[in-house]
Every structure is written in structure tokens, then in C-alpha cells.
Amino acid sequence: MKKTVRIANQTDIAAVFDIRTSVKENHLSRAQLTEMGITADAIQQAMLQAPCVWIAEVDGIAAGFSMANREDGCVFAAFVRPEYEGYGLGRSLMEKAEGFLFQYHPKIWLETAEASRASGFYQTLGWLLVERLPQGDIRMEKRQL
């Protein structure tokens, strides 16, 4: 099994949506993403501004992605297809997003559901809970070492 993580390009946008809508926890449909302003055009614009999306591949198949917002210093998304969980892809994708953001910010952040598996995963990567938000979400932060 060959695992790689690379910068995403315009041709990966469809895969980003396929991956995002494939997850079981924190699932959102394409329509729900659109309502939130997360569209192919929005991702394309983000990609044009900075290399801020990474794709994890297993044997050439897009299995996960992460996305960071350089301006806000935030990890915007990190998702792995359910059938590829447990292969270290999430950790590799987070390393890319964190490394990118730490070039511009000494402290970075993300938000997730407190009761999610993602919350525990981020804690194992050194993220700290700093605020409880409405509707069961939390804000986590990480400082550059």
C-alpha cells in the first residue's frame, strides 16, 4: 500500500467533496455544504490564494484531505474516507496543515464537536481545548513548539 500526501490542485475539487460527504461523523450533504458557502468555486478561490489544501492518496486513490485558512490561522477541515481510517492519513494531513499555518501564525486554531472522535484525535496531536462553544462544539488551539 503506497500512501502519499500532496498539495491539491483544481482537478481534486470533486474528490474533496466526495471525501467530505463520505464521512459518517460530522456528515454534511453537498446541499448543506453549499448552504454554508462551501462550494467548488470557494475552494478554487482558496487554492488560488495559497497552497492550502492537501490530498492523501492510497495507491493513487484520494482517501482524505485537509484544508487550512492562512488568513485566520485555522485548520478549516480534515477528513478521511471511512474505509481508509487507521492508516495514519489524518495525522499526515494535519501535519501539512499545521506546518503551513505555523509559517504565518505562532498559534493556530480549529473547531470541532466536543463529543466527536476528532476531538480526541486532535488532543493526541497536542491541541488544547480553550473554549466551549454553543451546540456542543469546542475551540482548540495549538502553539508552535
Buried (B, 14 or more C-beta within 10 A) or exposed (E): EEBEBEEBEEEBBEBBBBBBBBBEEEEBEBEEBBEEEBBBEBBEEBBEEEBBBBBBBBEEEBBBBBBBBBEEBBBBBBBBBEEBBEBEBBBBBBBBBBEBBBEEBEEBBBEBBBEBEBBEBBEEEEBEBEEEEEEEBBBBBBEEE
